[in-house]
Amino acid sequence: MTTKHHETIERVEFRWRQHEEQYAELLIESARKAGRSVTDHARELMKTALTSSEQLQHHIYTLEQEVAQVQNQLRSQLRQLTNIEKGIHTVHDNVYQVRDDLATCVVKILSDAGRMQDAAAQRWAKDTLDTD
């Protein structure tokens, strides 16, 4: 069973003007590459031209949504990095506090054991443990 296409009464026809011959050649070449008749190809090109603005707006909207999603992901990652940075500063501060505490303990042990005078023990701890 064959289906007959229903064509509208409205027809669109035009003739190329002499100064537009290069467009006629482009249409013929484009139709050949697409594997269509010149008429069918011209019809498809016309439909594409008439809807391209809507398609472009849709693509722009989609791109905007994707950019917003990437921005949100970057903001989230930046917040995580900020938290990590704060944690590193805390660890850094704690390490220096432990070094200071260790130096204090070493000075106390050395001076209480009678191995060094207080000033010498403090110099040794400062030089060895690099504390102030």
C-alpha positions in Angstrom: 0.0 0.0 0.0 1.5 3.3 -1.0 0.9 6.5 0.8 0.4 9.6 -1.2 1.9 12.8 0.2 -0.4 15.6 0.7 1.0 18.8 -0.7 -0.2 22.2 0.4 -1.6 24.6 -2.1 1.0 27.2 -1.3 4.1 27.0 -3.5 7.3 28.7 -3.2 9.2 29.3 -6.4 11.9 31.6 -7.4 14.4 32.1 -10.1 18.0 33.0 -9.7 19.0 36.4 -10.9 22.0 36.7 -13.2 24.2 38.0 -10.4 23.1 35.1 -8.1 24.4 32.3 -10.4 27.1 31.3 -7.8 24.3 30.5 -5.3 22.6 28.3 -7.8 25.9 26.4 -8.3 26.3 26.2 -4.5 22.8 24.8 -4.2 23.3 22.2 -6.9 26.7 21.1 -5.3 25.2 21.0 -1.8 22.2 19.0 -3.0 24.5 16.5 -4.8 26.6 16.1 -1.6 23.5 15.5 0.5 22.1 13.0 -2.0 18.9 15.0 -2.6 17.2 16.6 -5.5 17.8 20.4 -5.8 14.1 21.0 -5.0 14.1 18.8 -1.9 17.4 20.2 -0.7 16.2 23.8 -1.2 13.1 22.9 0.9 15.3 21.5 3.7 17.6 24.4 3.6 14.6 26.8 3.8 13.1 24.9 6.8 16.5 25.0 8.5 16.8 28.7 7.9 13.4 29.4 9.3 14.0 27.4 12.4 17.6 28.1 13.0 16.9 31.0 15.4 14.9 28.7 17.6 17.5 26.0 17.4 20.2 28.5 18.2 18.3 29.8 21.2 17.8 26.3 22.4 21.6 25.6 22.1 22.4 28.8 23.9 20.0 28.0 26.7 21.5 24.5 27.0 25.0 25.9 27.0 24.1 28.4 29.7 22.7 25.6 31.8 25.9 23.6 31.4 28.0 26.6 32.3 25.9 27.3 35.4 26.4 23.6 36.4 30.1 23.9 35.9 30.2 27.1 37.9 28.3 25.5 40.8 30.7 22.5 40.7 33.7 24.9 40.8 32.2 26.9 43.7 31.7 23.6 45.6 35.3 22.5 44.9 36.5 25.9 45.9 34.7 25.7 49.3 36.3 22.2 49.8 39.7 23.6 49.0 39.1 26.5 51.4 38.2 24.0 54.1 41.3 21.9 53.3 43.5 25.1 53.4 42.1 25.9 56.8 42.8 22.4 58.0 46.4 22.6 56.7 46.9 25.8 58.6 45.5 24.2 61.7 47.9 21.2 61.3 50.8 23.6 60.7 50.0 25.6 63.8 49.7 22.4 65.8 53.0 21.0 64.6 54.7 24.2 65.7 53.0 24.1 69.0 54.2 20.5 69.5 57.7 21.5 68.6 57.6 24.4 71.1 56.2 22.0 73.8 58.9 19.4 72.9 61.6 22.1 73.2 60.2 23.2 76.6 60.2 19.6 77.8 63.7 18.9 76.5 65.1 22.0 78.2 63.4 21.0 81.4 64.7 17.4 81.2 68.3 18.5 80.4 68.4 21.1 83.1 66.7 19.0 85.8 69.0 16.0 85.0 71.9 18.4 85.5 73.3 17.7 82.0 73.2 21.4 81.0 72.6 24.8 82.5 69.2 26.3 81.6 70.6 28.8 79.0 72.7 26.1 77.3 69.7 23.7 77.2 67.6 26.5 75.6 70.2 27.2 73.0 70.6 23.5 72.2 66.8 23.1 71.9 66.5 26.2 69.7 69.4 25.1 67.4 68.4 21.4 67.3 64.6 21.8 67.1 64.6 25.1 65.2 62.2 26.8 67.7 62.1 30.4 68.9 
